[in-house]
């Protein structure tokens, strides 16, 4: 699926994992993060203000926004 904001990113979900598979942000660090699937792993796109986080339901104590 696609996420738009300051930049455009395409996220792909496959076999229980997620990755940023396309992005027009400068640097492209989010593209090099690869596939994540286990709790506690994250992908960040700082220029785009995007965070993708895998969270295990029983592992969350609280969320601060």
C-alpha beads as a LAMMPS data file, in Angstrom:
LAMMPS data file: protein, C-alpha beads

65 atoms
64 bonds

1 atom types
1 bond types

-500.0 500.0 xlo xhi
-500.0 500.0 ylo yhi
-500.0 500.0 zlo zhi

Masses

1 110.0

Atoms # bond

1 1 1 0.000 0.000 0.000
2 1 1 1.040 3.637 -0.394
3 1 1 1.744 6.323 2.189
4 1 1 1.926 9.961 1.146
5 1 1 3.111 12.975 3.068
6 1 1 6.211 15.039 2.541
7 1 1 7.379 12.091 0.394
8 1 1 5.767 9.010 -1.111
9 1 1 6.511 5.487 0.149
10 1 1 5.236 2.091 -0.904
11 1 1 4.927 -0.507 1.860
12 1 1 4.692 -4.186 1.036
13 1 1 3.341 -6.836 3.410
14 1 1 4.234 -10.446 2.625
15 1 1 4.317 -13.637 4.701
16 1 1 3.904 -11.749 7.996
17 1 1 6.657 -9.214 7.300
18 1 1 6.643 -5.599 6.084
19 1 1 9.168 -3.489 4.153
20 1 1 9.413 -0.135 2.424
21 1 1 9.829 -1.248 -1.191
22 1 1 9.824 2.174 -2.885
23 1 1 10.368 5.709 -1.659
24 1 1 11.239 9.088 -3.153
25 1 1 12.737 10.454 0.072
26 1 1 16.345 11.645 0.088
27 1 1 18.825 9.160 1.496
28 1 1 16.664 6.044 1.191
29 1 1 17.546 4.643 4.624
30 1 1 14.016 3.250 4.915
31 1 1 14.594 1.189 1.766
32 1 1 17.784 -0.321 3.172
33 1 1 16.052 -1.386 6.404
34 1 1 14.784 -4.526 4.693
35 1 1 11.972 -6.728 5.900
36 1 1 10.883 -6.679 9.546
37 1 1 8.584 -9.136 11.263
38 1 1 9.469 -9.595 14.922
39 1 1 8.312 -7.442 17.842
40 1 1 10.552 -4.523 18.684
41 1 1 11.803 -3.947 15.119
42 1 1 11.198 -0.623 13.339
43 1 1 11.718 1.123 10.030
44 1 1 12.156 4.901 10.063
45 1 1 12.021 7.481 7.295
46 1 1 13.124 10.663 9.052
47 1 1 12.665 13.004 6.046
48 1 1 9.168 11.618 5.468
49 1 1 8.181 11.432 9.145
50 1 1 7.292 7.754 8.777
51 1 1 7.723 5.082 11.421
52 1 1 6.727 1.454 10.949
53 1 1 6.925 -0.573 14.130
54 1 1 6.212 -4.242 14.779
55 1 1 4.619 -4.574 18.203
56 1 1 3.667 -7.792 19.967
57 1 1 0.312 -7.215 21.685
58 1 1 1.450 -8.611 25.012
59 1 1 4.695 -6.568 24.945
60 1 1 3.144 -3.075 25.107
61 1 1 3.013 -1.363 28.485
62 1 1 2.025 2.076 27.172
63 1 1 2.254 4.316 24.095
64 1 1 3.289 7.974 24.183
65 1 1 2.519 10.197 21.186

Bonds

1 1 1 2
2 1 2 3
3 1 3 4
4 1 4 5
5 1 5 6
6 1 6 7
7 1 7 8
8 1 8 9
9 1 9 10
10 1 10 11
11 1 11 12
12 1 12 13
13 1 13 14
14 1 14 15
15 1 15 16
16 1 16 17
17 1 17 18
18 1 18 19
19 1 19 20
20 1 20 21
21 1 21 22
22 1 22 23
23 1 23 24
24 1 24 25
25 1 25 26
26 1 26 27
27 1 27 28
28 1 28 29
29 1 29 30
30 1 30 31
31 1 31 32
32 1 32 33
33 1 33 34
34 1 34 35
35 1 35 36
36 1 36 37
37 1 37 38
38 1 38 39
39 1 39 40
40 1 40 41
41 1 41 42
42 1 42 43
43 1 43 44
44 1 44 45
45 1 45 46
46 1 46 47
47 1 47 48
48 1 48 49
49 1 49 50
50 1 50 51
51 1 51 52
52 1 52 53
53 1 53 54
54 1 54 55
55 1 55 56
56 1 56 57
57 1 57 58
58 1 58 59
59 1 59 60
60 1 60 61
61 1 61 62
62 1 62 63
63 1 63 64
64 1 64 65
